[in-house]
């Protein structure tokens, strides 16, 4: 069980997204405090590095062994994006102390919603102001940070981070407001269809409070004035603008029904829709950085030179070091030493949600593409293509110009270390006490990860027989990445 430092790396906003502290249930905001030893005695040095990857300028080895003069190679750019977005949803519809779903009809009445979260996650919610045509209370589009930069939960009064919004879906008319008989089904389209702020100070209408205990948050919304609050939806996410974009028209996810009729179910059903295989289409399984990783090419038909699904990881292949510690150098040296072209990430470290790993790699006609990057909040999981890789030349012998190959990516268990709950295992790289922590896996074969127990966000068991990781895959899955390949031209 080789181990080393794992730094979660920067996401789209420089957030490492998802590490936990060993001393608390949710833990630290980043996994950078796990020590400073790297696998194979590589030294992390820079705090932004995920297992020192040495040469990070994206240069690749030369042509494969046996090349003859005159063979024209092509350069390809590979972008692997950590596409984690929506993490969990919770409907609130029953007043505190009540037995049935109902609006908050009395001043002082409250709704409560409980949910799990880890550092890097943000909060959005929406509840209708009932005596209107399409007004609702919600935080700004990017949401409210649930943890501070040190990994401590943000708690207390958050009312000043909530606004009153106009959904832009129905013209304001007292005769067709939701509290008038038939009003929820009536009304003309709004001349201004943009989602916009009606009022920034909502303290006269409601108060919003966050409490936290043992990894679980409780949001309490209390009616303070004339505005009647309706059932609504809580979203925990790592994406910008999960419900709406200020200044744009309604995205059609279900906000219209909530804002006009106080019904959150269209929104809930949109985010919880399942794919063809029963796994989520939009909800991500977990929140984890991806390690710097590597890409490589090999002759089509030869099979992936780094690993074989159904077999144990090769002793010197570097799969163990990459999958347990994010150390890509052993695999890089293994591949280039065998004559394969390989490229290291141009990033200085790993990436959190919204961030992207970028690579360049040389390929010869007929070559296929492979990649590997660690799923950091695990013991020994990594993302990769199937063993055939992705053809970089089409059937007519032409190099591909640009292609989204996300649906060919899967989540693998390296079979080198026993698994623990994602983001909480004491022997996972961000938290392990030493480089050799962790028990051996009883199953030493490399295989697809077919189910994940979501402890981070409380969704329970997510099953995906194929181990699908790509966002927007029709099968549904874990919804973690997008992978794009583009030919580099002069």
C-alpha positions as CSV (number, residue, x, y, z in Angstrom):
1,X,0.0,0.0,0.0
2,X,2.3,2.7,-1.3
3,X,1.4,6.2,-0.2
4,X,2.4,9.8,-0.6
5,X,1.2,13.3,-0.2
6,X,-2.0,14.2,-2.1
7,X,-2.8,17.8,-2.6
8,X,-6.3,18.2,-4.0
9,X,-5.1,20.9,-6.3
10,X,-7.0,23.8,-7.6
11,X,-10.5,23.7,-9.0
12,X,-12.1,26.4,-11.1
13,X,-11.7,28.9,-8.3
14,X,-8.5,27.5,-6.7
15,X,-10.5,25.4,-4.3
16,X,-9.0,22.0,-3.6
17,X,-12.6,20.7,-3.0
18,X,-13.2,17.8,-0.8
19,X,-10.5,16.8,1.7
20,X,-11.3,16.0,5.3
21,X,-9.5,16.5,8.6
22,X,-8.6,13.3,10.5
23,X,-10.1,14.8,13.7
24,X,-13.6,15.6,12.5
25,X,-16.5,13.9,10.6
26,X,-16.2,16.2,7.7
27,X,-12.7,17.4,8.2
28,X,-10.3,19.8,6.5
29,X,-11.1,21.9,3.5
30,X,-8.2,20.5,1.5
31,X,-6.3,17.2,1.5
32,X,-2.9,19.0,1.5
33,X,-2.1,18.3,5.2
34,X,-1.4,14.6,4.8
35,X,2.4,14.9,5.2
36,X,5.2,15.4,2.7
37,X,6.5,12.0,1.7
38,X,5.8,10.8,-1.8
39,X,5.6,7.4,-3.2
40,X,9.0,6.1,-4.5
41,X,10.7,8.7,-2.2
42,X,9.6,11.5,-4.5
43,X,9.3,14.8,-2.6
44,X,6.2,16.9,-2.9
45,X,8.1,20.2,-2.4
46,X,5.4,22.5,-3.8
47,X,2.2,22.6,-1.8
48,X,0.2,22.6,-5.0
49,X,1.6,19.4,-6.3
50,X,-0.1,16.1,-6.1
51,X,2.6,13.5,-5.8
52,X,5.5,15.2,-7.6
53,X,5.2,14.6,-11.2
54,X,8.6,16.0,-12.2
55,X,8.3,17.3,-15.7
56,X,5.0,19.2,-15.9
57,X,5.5,21.0,-19.1
58,X,3.5,18.5,-21.1
59,X,6.5,17.3,-23.1
60,X,6.3,13.7,-24.3
61,X,8.7,11.0,-25.1
62,X,9.6,10.5,-28.7
63,X,8.3,8.0,-31.2
64,X,7.7,4.4,-30.1
65,X,10.5,1.8,-30.6
66,X,10.7,0.5,-34.1
67,X,9.7,3.7,-35.8
68,X,10.9,4.2,-39.3
69,X,12.0,7.4,-40.9
70,X,9.2,9.3,-42.6
71,X,6.4,8.3,-40.2
72,X,4.4,11.5,-39.6
73,X,3.2,11.9,-36.0
74,X,0.4,14.1,-34.8
75,X,0.1,16.1,-31.6
76,X,-3.1,15.8,-29.6
77,X,-4.3,17.9,-26.7
78,X,-6.3,16.1,-24.0
79,X,-8.5,17.9,-21.5
80,X,-9.9,16.1,-18.5
81,X,-12.4,18.2,-16.5
82,X,-13.5,17.5,-13.0
83,X,-17.2,17.9,-13.8
84,X,-18.7,17.3,-10.4
85,X,-21.7,19.6,-10.0
86,X,-24.9,18.7,-8.2
87,X,-24.4,16.7,-5.0
88,X,-27.7,16.2,-3.2
89,X,-31.3,17.5,-3.0
90,X,-33.7,17.8,-0.1
91,X,-37.3,18.8,-0.3
92,X,-38.8,20.7,2.7
93,X,-42.6,20.9,2.8
94,X,-43.9,20.3,6.4
95,X,-43.8,23.0,9.0
96,X,-41.9,22.2,12.2
97,X,-44.3,20.6,14.6
98,X,-46.8,19.9,11.8
99,X,-47.8,16.5,10.4
100,X,-48.6,17.3,6.8
101,X,-47.1,19.4,4.0
102,X,-48.3,23.0,4.1
103,X,-47.2,26.6,3.6
104,X,-46.0,28.7,6.6
105,X,-49.2,30.6,7.3
106,X,-48.3,32.1,10.6
107,X,-45.5,34.4,11.6
108,X,-42.9,32.4,13.6
109,X,-43.6,29.1,11.7
110,X,-40.6,27.4,10.3
111,X,-39.3,24.8,7.8
112,X,-36.3,22.7,8.5
113,X,-34.1,20.7,6.1
114,X,-31.2,18.5,7.1
115,X,-28.4,17.4,4.8
116,X,-24.8,16.2,4.8
117,X,-21.9,18.1,3.2
118,X,-18.1,18.2,3.1
119,X,-15.7,21.1,2.5
120,X,-15.9,22.5,-1.0
121,X,-19.7,22.1,-1.1
122,X,-22.1,25.1,-1.4
123,X,-25.8,25.6,-0.5
124,X,-28.7,26.9,-2.5
125,X,-32.4,26.7,-1.7
126,X,-35.6,28.2,-3.1
127,X,-39.0,28.8,-1.5
128,X,-41.9,30.8,-3.0
129,X,-43.3,34.1,-1.6
130,X,-46.8,32.8,-2.0
131,X,-48.8,36.1,-2.4
132,X,-47.0,36.9,-5.7
133,X,-47.1,35.6,-9.2
134,X,-43.6,34.2,-9.5
135,X,-41.4,35.6,-6.7
136,X,-39.2,33.4,-4.6
137,X,-36.5,33.6,-1.9
138,X,-33.1,32.1,-2.6
139,X,-29.4,32.8,-2.2
140,X,-27.5,34.3,-5.1
141,X,-26.8,31.8,-7.9
142,X,-23.4,30.6,-6.7
143,X,-24.8,29.7,-3.3
144,X,-23.5,29.9,0.2
145,X,-20.2,28.3,1.2
146,X,-20.9,25.6,3.8
147,X,-17.3,25.6,5.1
148,X,-14.6,28.2,5.5
149,X,-11.1,28.0,4.1
150,X,-9.9,26.0,7.2
151,X,-12.6,23.4,6.8
152,X,-14.8,24.7,9.6
153,X,-18.6,24.6,9.1
154,X,-20.3,28.0,8.5
155,X,-23.2,28.3,10.9
156,X,-25.5,30.9,12.3
157,X,-27.7,33.5,10.7
158,X,-27.4,33.6,6.9
159,X,-30.4,35.8,6.2
160,X,-28.2,38.5,4.7
161,X,-27.1,36.0,1.9
162,X,-30.8,35.5,0.8
163,X,-32.6,37.7,-1.7
164,X,-36.2,38.0,-3.0
165,X,-36.2,37.1,-6.8
166,X,-38.6,37.5,-9.7
167,X,-38.5,34.3,-11.8
168,X,-39.5,36.3,-15.0
169,X,-42.1,33.7,-15.9
170,X,-45.3,35.5,-15.1
171,X,-46.5,39.1,-15.2
172,X,-47.3,40.6,-11.8
173,X,-51.1,40.8,-11.5
174,X,-52.9,40.8,-8.1
175,X,-55.8,38.9,-9.8
176,X,-53.6,35.9,-10.6
177,X,-51.3,35.6,-7.6
178,X,-51.0,32.1,-6.2
179,X,-53.1,32.8,-3.0
180,X,-56.1,33.8,-5.1
181,X,-58.5,31.0,-6.2
182,X,-57.2,29.7,-9.5
183,X,-54.3,32.1,-9.5
184,X,-51.7,29.4,-9.6
185,X,-53.0,28.3,-13.0
186,X,-53.5,31.7,-14.4
187,X,-51.4,34.7,-15.5
188,X,-49.7,36.2,-18.6
189,X,-46.1,35.8,-19.5
190,X,-43.8,38.4,-18.1
191,X,-42.6,41.1,-20.5
192,X,-39.2,40.8,-18.8
193,X,-38.4,37.1,-18.7
194,X,-35.1,37.5,-16.9
195,X,-34.5,36.2,-13.3
196,X,-33.8,39.3,-11.3
197,X,-33.6,40.6,-7.7
198,X,-36.7,42.2,-6.3
199,X,-35.3,42.9,-2.9
200,X,-31.9,42.4,-1.2
201,X,-32.9,42.8,2.4
202,X,-35.4,40.1,3.2
203,X,-35.1,40.2,7.0
204,X,-38.6,41.6,7.3
205,X,-40.0,38.5,5.6
206,X,-37.9,35.6,6.8
207,X,-34.8,34.5,8.7
208,X,-32.4,31.7,7.6
209,X,-30.2,29.9,10.0
210,X,-27.6,27.1,9.6
211,X,-26.7,24.7,12.4
212,X,-24.2,21.8,12.2
213,X,-23.5,18.6,14.2
214,X,-21.7,15.4,13.4
215,X,-21.4,16.0,9.6
216,X,-25.0,17.1,9.2
217,X,-26.3,20.6,8.6
218,X,-29.8,21.8,9.5
219,X,-31.3,24.8,7.6
220,X,-34.1,26.6,9.4
221,X,-36.3,29.1,7.5
222,X,-38.7,31.1,9.7
223,X,-41.5,33.4,8.5
224,X,-41.1,36.8,10.0
225,X,-43.6,39.0,8.1
226,X,-46.5,39.0,5.7
227,X,-44.8,36.8,3.1
228,X,-46.2,33.3,3.2
229,X,-43.4,30.8,2.5
230,X,-44.1,27.6,0.6
231,X,-42.5,24.2,0.3
232,X,-39.1,24.4,-1.4
233,X,-35.9,22.6,-2.3
234,X,-32.4,22.5,-0.9
235,X,-29.5,21.8,-3.2
236,X,-25.9,21.0,-2.1
237,X,-23.6,21.5,-5.0
238,X,-20.1,22.6,-6.3
239,X,-21.4,24.3,-9.4
240,X,-22.2,27.9,-10.2
241,X,-25.9,28.8,-10.7
242,X,-27.5,25.4,-10.1
243,X,-31.1,26.8,-10.2
244,X,-30.8,29.9,-12.4
245,X,-28.5,32.6,-13.8
246,X,-29.2,36.1,-12.8
247,X,-30.2,38.2,-15.8
248,X,-31.0,35.1,-18.0
249,X,-34.4,33.6,-18.6
250,X,-35.5,30.5,-16.6
251,X,-33.5,27.5,-17.5
252,X,-36.5,25.2,-17.5
253,X,-35.3,22.9,-14.7
254,X,-38.5,23.4,-12.7
255,X,-38.0,26.8,-11.1
256,X,-41.2,28.1,-12.8
257,X,-43.5,25.6,-10.9
258,X,-41.8,26.5,-7.6
259,X,-42.0,30.2,-8.2
260,X,-45.6,30.3,-9.4
261,X,-47.2,27.5,-7.4
262,X,-44.9,26.7,-4.5
263,X,-44.3,23.2,-5.8
264,X,-40.6,22.0,-5.8
265,X,-41.2,18.7,-7.4
266,X,-40.3,19.6,-11.0
267,X,-36.9,20.8,-9.7
268,X,-36.4,17.7,-7.5
269,X,-37.3,15.3,-10.4
270,X,-35.0,17.1,-12.8
271,X,-32.0,16.8,-10.6
272,X,-32.8,13.2,-9.5
273,X,-33.6,11.8,-12.9
274,X,-32.0,8.4,-13.5
275,X,-30.3,7.2,-16.7
276,X,-31.0,4.0,-18.7
277,X,-29.1,1.9,-16.2
278,X,-30.8,3.4,-13.1
279,X,-27.9,5.5,-12.0
280,X,-28.2,9.3,-11.6
281,X,-28.0,11.4,-14.8
282,X,-27.1,14.7,-13.0
283,X,-26.2,14.1,-9.3
284,X,-22.5,13.3,-8.8
285,X,-21.7,10.4,-6.5
286,X,-19.1,12.3,-4.5
287,X,-16.8,15.3,-4.3
288,X,-13.1,14.5,-4.9
289,X,-10.1,16.1,-6.5
290,X,-8.4,14.3,-9.4
291,X,-4.6,13.8,-9.4
292,X,-2.4,15.2,-12.2
293,X,-2.4,11.8,-14.0
294,X,-1.0,11.1,-17.4
295,X,-2.0,10.3,-21.0
296,X,-0.3,7.9,-23.4
297,X,-0.7,6.3,-26.8
298,X,-0.3,2.8,-28.1
299,X,-0.9,0.9,-31.3
300,X,-4.6,0.2,-31.9
301,X,-5.4,-3.5,-31.3
302,X,-2.5,-4.0,-28.9
303,X,-4.4,-3.3,-25.8
304,X,-3.6,-0.9,-23.0
305,X,0.0,-1.2,-21.9
306,X,-0.6,0.2,-18.4
307,X,-3.1,-2.2,-17.0
308,X,-5.5,-5.1,-18.0
309,X,-9.0,-5.2,-16.5
310,X,-9.4,-8.5,-14.6
311,X,-5.7,-8.9,-13.9
312,X,-3.6,-7.7,-11.0
313,X,-1.6,-4.4,-11.4
314,X,1.8,-5.0,-12.8
315,X,4.6,-4.9,-10.3
316,X,6.5,-2.1,-12.0
317,X,3.6,-0.5,-13.9
318,X,3.0,2.4,-11.5
319,X,-0.7,1.6,-11.3
320,X,-0.4,1.2,-7.5
321,X,1.5,4.4,-7.0
322,X,-1.0,6.4,-9.2
323,X,-4.2,4.8,-7.8
324,X,-3.2,5.0,-4.1
325,X,-1.2,8.3,-4.0
326,X,-1.6,10.2,-7.2
327,X,2.0,9.6,-8.1
328,X,2.1,9.6,-11.9
329,X,5.9,9.4,-12.4
330,X,6.3,5.6,-11.9
331,X,3.7,4.9,-14.6
332,X,5.2,7.6,-16.8
333,X,8.7,6.1,-16.5
334,X,7.3,2.6,-17.1
335,X,5.5,3.6,-20.3
336,X,8.2,5.8,-21.8
337,X,10.8,3.2,-20.8
338,X,8.9,0.6,-22.9
339,X,8.9,3.0,-25.9
340,X,5.4,4.4,-25.6
341,X,4.6,8.1,-26.0
342,X,3.2,9.7,-22.8
343,X,2.4,13.1,-21.5
344,X,2.2,14.5,-18.0
345,X,-0.3,17.1,-16.8
346,X,0.5,20.7,-17.5
347,X,-1.0,21.5,-14.2
348,X,1.1,22.0,-11.1
349,X,-1.3,19.9,-9.0
350,X,-4.6,18.1,-9.1
351,X,-7.9,19.7,-9.7
352,X,-11.1,20.1,-7.8
353,X,-14.6,20.5,-9.1
354,X,-14.7,22.7,-12.1
355,X,-11.0,22.5,-12.8
356,X,-9.3,20.8,-15.8
357,X,-6.2,18.7,-16.3
358,X,-4.5,19.4,-19.7
359,X,-2.0,17.3,-21.6
360,X,-0.3,17.0,-25.0
361,X,0.9,13.8,-26.4
362,X,2.4,12.6,-29.7
363,X,0.8,9.7,-31.7
364,X,1.5,7.8,-34.9
365,X,-1.1,6.7,-37.4
366,X,-3.3,4.0,-36.0
367,X,-2.5,4.8,-32.4
368,X,-5.1,4.8,-29.6
369,X,-5.2,7.0,-26.5
370,X,-5.2,6.0,-22.9
371,X,-5.3,8.0,-19.7
372,X,-5.2,7.5,-15.9
373,X,-5.9,9.8,-13.0
374,X,-6.5,9.0,-9.3
375,X,-9.9,9.6,-7.7
376,X,-8.2,11.2,-4.7
377,X,-10.8,10.6,-2.0
378,X,-10.4,6.9,-2.2
379,X,-7.9,4.2,-1.3
380,X,-7.0,3.0,-4.8
381,X,-9.5,4.1,-7.4
382,X,-8.6,5.7,-10.7
383,X,-10.4,6.9,-13.8
384,X,-9.4,5.5,-17.2
385,X,-10.7,4.2,-20.6
386,X,-11.4,0.6,-21.3
387,X,-8.4,-1.5,-22.3
388,X,-8.9,-0.7,-26.0
389,X,-8.4,3.0,-25.5
390,X,-9.7,5.6,-27.9
391,X,-8.8,5.5,-31.6
392,X,-7.0,8.7,-32.7
393,X,-7.4,8.0,-36.3
394,X,-10.7,7.3,-38.1
395,X,-11.6,4.4,-40.4
396,X,-10.3,6.3,-43.4
397,X,-6.9,6.8,-41.7
398,X,-7.4,10.5,-40.9
399,X,-6.5,11.9,-37.5
400,X,-9.5,13.0,-35.5
401,X,-9.7,16.8,-35.2
402,X,-11.9,17.1,-32.1
403,X,-13.9,14.6,-30.1
404,X,-15.7,14.3,-26.8
405,X,-14.8,10.8,-25.6
406,X,-16.3,11.2,-22.1
407,X,-18.6,8.2,-22.4
408,X,-15.6,5.9,-22.8
409,X,-14.3,6.7,-19.3
410,X,-14.9,4.5,-16.3
411,X,-14.0,4.2,-12.6
412,X,-11.6,1.4,-11.7
413,X,-10.5,-0.2,-8.4
414,X,-6.8,-1.0,-8.7
415,X,-7.1,-4.0,-6.3
416,X,-4.1,-2.9,-4.2
417,X,-5.7,-1.6,-1.0
418,X,-8.9,-2.4,0.9
419,X,-11.6,0.3,0.3
420,X,-13.0,2.7,2.9
421,X,-15.8,5.2,2.7
422,X,-15.1,7.9,0.2
423,X,-13.6,11.0,1.8
424,X,-13.5,9.5,5.3
425,X,-11.1,6.6,5.2
426,X,-8.1,7.1,7.6
427,X,-5.9,5.2,5.2
428,X,-6.7,7.3,2.2
429,X,-4.0,9.6,0.9
430,X,-5.3,12.9,2.3
431,X,-5.5,11.4,5.8
432,X,-3.2,8.4,6.0
433,X,-0.7,8.5,8.9
434,X,2.2,7.1,6.9
435,X,3.0,5.9,3.4
436,X,2.3,2.2,4.1
437,X,-1.1,2.6,5.8
438,X,-4.0,0.5,4.6
439,X,-4.8,-3.2,4.4
440,X,-4.3,-5.3,1.3
441,X,-7.4,-5.8,-0.9
442,X,-8.8,-9.3,-0.8
443,X,-9.5,-9.0,-4.5
444,X,-6.2,-8.0,-6.2
445,X,-7.7,-7.7,-9.7
446,X,-8.3,-4.4,-11.5
447,X,-12.1,-4.1,-11.9
448,X,-14.8,-1.6,-12.5
449,X,-16.4,0.2,-9.4
450,X,-20.0,-0.9,-9.7
451,X,-21.4,0.8,-6.6
452,X,-20.6,3.7,-4.3
453,X,-22.1,4.3,-0.9
454,X,-22.4,8.0,-0.7
455,X,-21.5,8.9,2.9
456,X,-20.4,12.4,2.0
457,X,-23.8,13.6,1.0
458,X,-26.2,11.0,2.3
459,X,-27.6,9.7,-1.0
460,X,-26.9,6.1,0.1
461,X,-25.9,3.4,-2.4
462,X,-25.5,4.4,-6.0
463,X,-25.2,1.5,-8.4
464,X,-23.7,1.7,-11.8
465,X,-22.9,-1.7,-13.3
466,X,-20.7,-0.2,-16.0
467,X,-18.8,2.1,-13.6
468,X,-19.7,5.1,-15.8
469,X,-18.1,8.4,-14.8
470,X,-18.9,10.8,-17.6
471,X,-21.3,13.7,-17.2
472,X,-24.3,13.5,-19.6
473,X,-23.9,9.8,-20.3
474,X,-27.3,8.4,-21.2
475,X,-26.7,5.4,-18.9
476,X,-26.4,7.6,-15.8
477,X,-23.5,7.0,-13.5
478,X,-21.2,8.8,-11.1
479,X,-21.0,12.0,-13.2
480,X,-17.5,13.0,-12.4
481,X,-15.6,14.0,-15.6
482,X,-15.6,15.1,-19.2
483,X,-12.8,14.0,-21.5
484,X,-12.1,15.9,-24.8
485,X,-9.4,15.3,-27.4
486,X,-8.3,17.8,-30.0
487,X,-5.6,17.6,-32.7
488,X,-3.0,20.4,-32.4
489,X,-2.4,22.1,-35.7
490,X,0.1,24.8,-36.6
